[in-house]
Amino acid sequence: MPIKPKSALIVVDLQNDFLPPSGSLAVQGGREIIQPITDLLVSEDWDAIVATRDFHPKDHFSFASNWDQAPFSSKQFTHPLQVIDPNTQKVGTKTQILWPDHCVQETEGSELTDTFANGFYEMMAKEKKISSSSSSSSNSGIRDTIPMVVEVKKGYLVDREYYSAFEDTWGLHHTELHNFLTKRGIVNIYLVGLAYDFCVLNTAISGTKLNYNTVVIKDLSRSVYPDKLEETDAVYRENGIQIITCEDLKKN
Ligand SMILES: [Zn+2]
């Protein structure tokens, strides 16, 4: 099952803070997926490659430290714009998990992990070189005008959580991701990275809602709660997201 035409690879949050042994919100087994994901950048003929980054201000609402609560406890948040929920006639609320401080802007924890970053930024630099040398030619198609390799940051608005790389959990603020994929003519998205049960999952769900054929490469992702893997798989399937493995990509 080689990738279909018009496919994008989306590498979710492969950042130092999500990686053992020293990441502040380390996802178990996260290091095992770095090299195979780096290899995947060049082993398939992608029409677009995206690396997402969680990128929080230090007083972000999702940090337990800002509420004097324990990490991994929950808190009820109210709608950032105080919008009334028609079902309850009260300001909408959402109960979400509070996390250890992580991926704070301009810290090493927010950087893409070295091995992957080297491969990813090298591709980005190579592409810039190619597009600047070909910009004078008459053959100026999409590849000359819209970059193929981009980084998308999320989580920078202080008063709301972002799991999806497309939007915050309230669906109010949209990142540039959908616009970029649309301009590149992308139809299929393949997701890898961290974590399988949060940001990869929610990016995939947004993807299907936006009508992308959405595929998750399960063995190139790891969960915060690996003991709930079956439940997480079920959520992917309920949302029409295809679950595959790396090996499936190599089959004809
Ligand atoms: Zn975060």
Boltz pocket constraint, residues with backbone or C-beta under 6 A from the ligand:
constraints:
  - pocket:
      binder: B
      contacts: [[A, 54], [A, 56], [A, 62], [A, 102], [A, 103], [A, 155], [A, 162]]
      max_distance: 6.0
